Amino acid sequence: MTIVSFDGLSTKKEWTPVPEKKVTAATLAGAVVTILVWILHLTGVDIPSEVAAAITTVLAAVAGYMAPHTHRPDLAEPVARRSTASTS
């Protein structure tokens, strides 16, 4: 698969079975909220499905935003880094 980056350079990306940290964090947040809503339901607290879905969406977005970025060495360096490295 060929990916064209924002600076117009083509890079090759190989498939990896390890997802990015942001994807993992968002997925786990969604699963945790779903389990918590289920536990609350077992204890007699009813949460409307729309509210549960909204909570899941918001917490998954927050977890994905706050998780650290996974370094991807298969992508080309940003243009700013290459230009500063070659000016010496």
C-alpha positions in Angstrom: 0.0 0.0 0.0 1.3 3.5 -0.9 0.5 6.4 1.3 1.1 10.0 0.2 2.0 12.3 3.1 1.2 16.0 3.5 4.5 17.0 2.0 3.8 15.1 -1.1 6.3 12.3 -0.5 5.2 8.7 -1.1 6.0 6.3 1.6 5.5 2.6 2.1 3.5 1.4 5.1 3.7 -2.2 6.1 0.9 -3.9 8.1 1.6 -4.5 11.7 -0.4 -6.5 14.2 0.3 -3.9 16.9 -2.2 -1.1 16.9 -1.4 2.5 17.7 -1.6 3.4 21.4 -4.4 5.9 20.7 -6.5 3.2 19.1 -5.9 0.8 22.0 -6.8 3.5 24.6 -10.0 4.5 22.8 -11.1 0.8 22.4 -10.4 0.0 26.0 -12.3 3.1 27.2 -15.3 2.0 25.2 -15.2 -1.5 26.6 -14.8 -0.3 30.2 -17.8 2.1 29.9 -19.9 -0.7 28.4 -19.0 -3.0 31.2 -19.7 -0.3 33.8 -23.1 0.5 32.3 -23.9 -3.3 32.4 -22.8 -3.5 36.1 -24.9 -0.5 37.0 -27.9 -2.1 35.2 -27.4 -5.3 37.3 -27.5 -3.1 40.5 -30.8 -1.5 39.5 -29.5 1.8 38.0 -30.9 2.2 34.5 -29.1 4.4 32.1 -30.8 5.2 28.8 -29.0 3.6 25.9 -28.5 7.0 24.2 -26.8 8.3 27.3 -24.6 5.2 27.6 -23.6 5.6 23.9 -22.8 9.3 24.4 -20.7 8.6 27.5 -18.8 5.8 25.6 -18.2 8.1 22.7 -16.9 11.0 24.8 -14.7 8.9 27.0 -13.3 7.0 24.0 -12.5 10.3 22.3 -10.8 11.7 25.4 -8.8 8.5 25.9 -7.7 8.5 22.3 -6.7 12.2 22.5 -4.7 11.8 25.7 -2.9 8.6 24.8 0.7 9.1 23.5 1.4 8.9 19.8 3.0 5.8 18.6 6.3 6.5 16.7 6.1 5.1 13.2 9.6 4.8 11.7 8.1 3.6 8.4 6.9 7.2 7.6 9.2 9.8 6.2 10.6 12.5 8.6 8.8 15.8 8.6 10.2 18.4 6.2 11.3 20.7 9.0 13.6 18.0 10.5 15.2 17.1 7.2 15.9 20.7 6.3 17.5 21.6 9.7 19.6 18.4 9.6 21.1 19.2 6.2 22.0 22.8 6.8 25.1 22.1 8.9 
